[in-house]
Each structure stands twice: as C-alpha cells, then as structure tokens.
Amino acid sequence: MSDMPIFAVTYTYADKPAVLDAFRPEHRAFLGDLLEQGTLLASGPLAQDVANPAGALLLVEATDEAGVAQTLDADPFARENVITRRTVRPWVPVLGPWSDRV
C-alpha cells in the first residue's frame, strides 16, 4: 500500500447532459487508466437533486494538491468544459481499507 496522501476531489458538472453523455465513455476510460496505475482509489457520481447539481466524488493518491490538479486536468470532462467546479481536499481515512496509512 502506498504512503502517498489521499485527496477527496469533487466535481460539479455543467447542465449539459448531451455533452456529458457523449464524453462519458472517454471520461470513464481515463479514470480506468488512473485506477490501473494506482492513482485513483475510487470514483463515482454524486446524485443530482433540487439543492445539488450533478457531480462526482473521486479519491486520488498524489504527492500534493498540485499533483492531483495536474492529473485531473487531463480528464476529458475537463477538456470539454463540463466540470464547472473542482475541489481538492486532503483526506485522512480513520476507518476502512485505507486507514492503515495513519
């Protein structure tokens, strides 16, 4: 298991369902490559509701926040400008499969 920090990344998506649908396969292939490399630990969509636009949560290993940003700048969704907001925050797991890092 890696000793690199884990970062919780949230995406907020633009209200462009046709663009999201068109580039979702390429986006998921990109994330699949990151998973195979060990950079991405987990990812999945965040449901849209009245108070929250559609988005996603990703758990990423990197040396620092700049490394996370550099990696995720290559996401096809970023390239197509459908990510309207991206937050990157350090995350320290206390329980669960990644908790033995602390």
Beta strands, then each sheet from edge to edge (+ up, - down):
strand 1: 6-13
strand 2: 40-46
strand 3: 55-61
strand 4: 83-91
sheet 1: 2+ 3- 1+ 4-
end
